Amino acid sequence: MTSIASTVPVAAPAAPGAVARPGAPGALAELVDAGLEVPVLGGGRVRHVNLDVAASAPALSSVAAHVAAVLPYYASVHRGTGYASQASTALLEDARVGVARHVGARLDDQVVFTRNTTDALNLLAGAVPGETVVLDVEHHANLLPWERGGRRVVVAHRSFAATLDALATELARRPAALLSVTGASNLTGEVLPLDVLSDLAHSHGARLAVDAAQLLPHRRVDLEASGIDFLAFSGHKAYAPFGAGALVGRADWLDAAPAHLAGGGAVEAVTVDGASWKTGPERHEAGTPNVVGAAALARALVELERLGDDARRAHEAALAARLHDGLTAQPGVRVLRGFADLDDRLGIATIELERGSVGLVAAALAAEHGISVRAGRFCAHPFFDRLATRANGLRVSLGAGSSADDVDRFLDALARLVADGPVFAYDRTPAGWCPRTDDRLRPSFA
């Protein structure tokens, strides 16, 4: 990959990119960034193409409207006597019920609202009465928290069948309290068979926890039907703003665990010598909860249901096939795969280049083409380092707001960048690759 130095910026082609074939999939849902235009180097604006939704997804427009409607009623919850306080309390507890229903929670499961998936898994790590077994394919959120109670890492094999055998061997070697796995890899998009993993864990006397941060926005998960014991996920990946997440699962471990946060709302009574702690979700929700975030999360799940599971899968499958076919046809591009025998995958692809910097390509995609992707190791360093031959990869991720035109614009821009390099000059800085001269105006709030 080459940088073309120039003291006088030359306008990058600002064409919208390849036009989708007639009948090719458009966006399945309207997100708040639909129609957003962003500036590109050299002047001009283009429609923004957001292919970084695996990191954070824009809110559904219907969720934003719901938030606007309830925001005037925002107040402190649970102990207020005012009308707004009681309305907010109802909003929070209704959201708890809605989340439980969406994920098929059992009657005695708890729904604890957290800051995000990482927070939820750290909460669970403080409740596990023994060791936890994990795979090396995990996001750091499902790899690091288990160290406190004893973590045993199984290196995945190239086939999932062999990986299952390795997990079975480890679980049989010494008892474990928990097997914790990702529902879908944030690196490769590969979807793991959760019912099989549930049976495996239970047959060895362990429980199963699932990091559903990537899976839940794309697929419905049913705890009772699948036998999953704990499920952790985030609103910010599921088209809900304000950063709420949830941990849903077995009450016995959660009620026996130390409070995740020590503070008001989590206690029955306090003296100068100690405190008696509540049971139930409030035990782990000390302080003022993120009421609007929880409400947004619950509404987003309702809206995903309205879109329909079959419609979501068909939309994503069509776009993912278009993306992977296009990447396979490009010289000098390699798509990372973890398991040779797992065909089910989300609309996520991580690539590496035979030559050049993916960081530079990502910067040029944004600055010259208005396309957002992500470069790096995606908080899955052990998995990435085992699969990749280069230091970093470039990840493309699709969602309910993606269209065939988004995919085509990306493939067209990538091909031009790999073949010819960026039009503008870039410098590598501590913050990553940046245009040497950046004439893009920022929004007023930035």
Secondary structure as the mmCIF struct_conf table of DSSP 4:
data_model
#
loop_
_struct_conf.conf_type_id
_struct_conf.id
_struct_conf.beg_label_comp_id
_struct_conf.beg_label_asym_id
_struct_conf.beg_label_seq_id
_struct_conf.end_label_comp_id
_struct_conf.end_label_asym_id
_struct_conf.end_label_seq_id
BEND BEND1 THR A 7 VAL A 8
HELX_LH_PP_P HELX_LH_PP_P1 ALA A 11 PRO A 13
HELX_LH_PP_P HELX_LH_PP_P2 ALA A 18 ARG A 21
TURN_TY1_P TURN_TY1_P1 PRO A 22 GLY A 23
BEND BEND2 LEU A 28 ALA A 29
STRN STRN1 LEU A 31 LEU A 31
TURN_TY1_P TURN_TY1_P2 VAL A 32 GLY A 35
STRN STRN2 GLU A 37 PRO A 39
TURN_TY1_P TURN_TY1_P3 LEU A 41 GLY A 42
BEND BEND3 GLY A 43 GLY A 43
STRN STRN3 ARG A 45 ARG A 47
STRN STRN4 VAL A 49 ASN A 50
STRN STRN5 ASP A 52 ASP A 52
TURN_TY1_P TURN_TY1_P4 VAL A 53 ALA A 55
HELX_LH_PP_P HELX_LH_PP_P3 ALA A 57 ALA A 59
STRN STRN6 LEU A 60 LEU A 60
HELX_RH_AL_P HELX_RH_AL_P1 SER A 61 VAL A 70
HELX_RH_3T_P HELX_RH_3T_P1 LEU A 71 TYR A 73
BEND BEND4 HIS A 78 ARG A 79
BEND BEND5 GLY A 82 GLY A 82
HELX_RH_AL_P HELX_RH_AL_P2 TYR A 83 HIS A 102
TURN_TY1_P TURN_TY1_P5 VAL A 103 GLY A 104
TURN_TY1_P TURN_TY1_P6 LEU A 107 ASP A 108
STRN STRN7 ASP A 109 THR A 114
BEND BEND6 ARG A 115 ASN A 116
HELX_RH_AL_P HELX_RH_AL_P3 THR A 117 ALA A 125
TURN_TY1_P TURN_TY1_P7 GLY A 126 ALA A 127
BEND BEND7 PRO A 129 GLY A 130
STRN STRN8 THR A 132 LEU A 135
TURN_TY1_P TURN_TY1_P8 ASP A 136 VAL A 137
BEND BEND8 GLU A 138 GLU A 138
HELX_RH_3T_P HELX_RH_3T_P2 HIS A 140 ASN A 142
TURN_TY1_P TURN_TY1_P9 LEU A 143 LEU A 143
BEND BEND9 LEU A 144 LEU A 144
HELX_RH_3T_P HELX_RH_3T_P3 PRO A 145 GLY A 149
STRN STRN9 ARG A 151 VAL A 154
HELX_LH_PP_P HELX_LH_PP_P4 VAL A 155 HIS A 157
BEND BEND10 ARG A 158 SER A 159
HELX_RH_AL_P HELX_RH_AL_P4 PHE A 160 ARG A 173
BEND BEND11 ARG A 174 ARG A 174
BEND BEND12 ALA A 177 ALA A 177
STRN STRN10 LEU A 178 THR A 182
BEND BEND13 GLY A 183 GLY A 183
STRN STRN11 ALA A 184 ALA A 184
TURN_TY1_P TURN_TY1_P10 ASN A 186 THR A 188
STRN STRN12 GLU A 190 VAL A 191
HELX_LH_PP_P HELX_LH_PP_P5 LEU A 192 LEU A 192
HELX_RH_AL_P HELX_RH_AL_P5 LEU A 194 SER A 203
TURN_TY1_P TURN_TY1_P11 HIS A 204 GLY A 205
STRN STRN13 ARG A 207 ASP A 211
TURN_TY1_P TURN_TY1_P12 ALA A 213 HIS A 218
BEND BEND14 ARG A 219 ARG A 219
HELX_RH_AL_P HELX_RH_AL_P6 LEU A 223 SER A 226
TURN_TY1_P TURN_TY1_P13 GLY A 227 GLY A 227
BEND BEND15 ASP A 229 ASP A 229
STRN STRN14 PHE A 230 SER A 234
BEND BEND16 GLY A 235 GLY A 235
TURN_TY1_P TURN_TY1_P14 HIS A 236 TYR A 239
BEND BEND17 PHE A 242 PHE A 242
STRN STRN15 GLY A 245 ARG A 250
HELX_RH_AL_P HELX_RH_AL_P7 ALA A 251 ALA A 256
BEND BEND18 ALA A 257 ALA A 257
HELX_LH_PP_P HELX_LH_PP_P6 PRO A 258 ALA A 259
BEND BEND19 HIS A 260 LEU A 261
BEND BEND20 GLY A 263 GLY A 263
TURN_TY1_P TURN_TY1_P15 GLY A 264 GLY A 265
BEND BEND21 ALA A 266 ALA A 266
STRN STRN16 VAL A 267 THR A 271
TURN_TY1_P TURN_TY1_P16 VAL A 272 ASP A 273
STRN STRN17 GLY A 274 TRP A 277
BEND BEND22 GLY A 280 GLY A 280
HELX_RH_3T_P HELX_RH_3T_P4 PRO A 281 HIS A 284
BEND BEND23 GLY A 287 THR A 288
HELX_RH_AL_P HELX_RH_AL_P8 VAL A 291 LEU A 307
HELX_RH_AL_P HELX_RH_AL_P9 ASP A 309 THR A 328
TURN_TY1_P TURN_TY1_P17 ALA A 329 ALA A 329
BEND BEND24 GLN A 330 GLN A 330
TURN_TY1_P TURN_TY1_P18 PRO A 331 GLY A 332
STRN STRN18 VAL A 333 VAL A 335
BEND BEND25 GLY A 338 GLY A 338
TURN_TY1_P TURN_TY1_P19 ALA A 340 ASP A 341
STRN STRN19 ARG A 345 ARG A 345
BEND BEND26 GLY A 347 GLY A 347
STRN STRN20 ILE A 348 LEU A 353
BEND BEND27 GLU A 354 GLY A 356
HELX_RH_AL_P HELX_RH_AL_P10 VAL A 358 HIS A 369
STRN STRN21 ILE A 371 SER A 372
STRN STRN22 ARG A 374 GLY A 376
TURN_TY1_P TURN_TY1_P20 PHE A 378 CYS A 379
HELX_RH_AL_P HELX_RH_AL_P11 HIS A 381 LEU A 387
BEND BEND28 THR A 389 ALA A 391
STRN STRN23 GLY A 393 SER A 397
TURN_TY1_P TURN_TY1_P21 ALA A 400 GLY A 401
HELX_RH_AL_P HELX_RH_AL_P12 ALA A 404 ASP A 420
BEND BEND29 VAL A 423 PHE A 424
STRN STRN24 TYR A 426 THR A 429
TURN_TY1_P TURN_TY1_P22 PRO A 430 ALA A 431
STRN STRN25 GLY A 432 PRO A 435
BEND BEND30 ARG A 436 THR A 437
HELX_LH_PP_P HELX_LH_PP_P7 ARG A 440 PRO A 443
TURN_TY1_P TURN_TY1_P23 SER A 444 PHE A 445
#
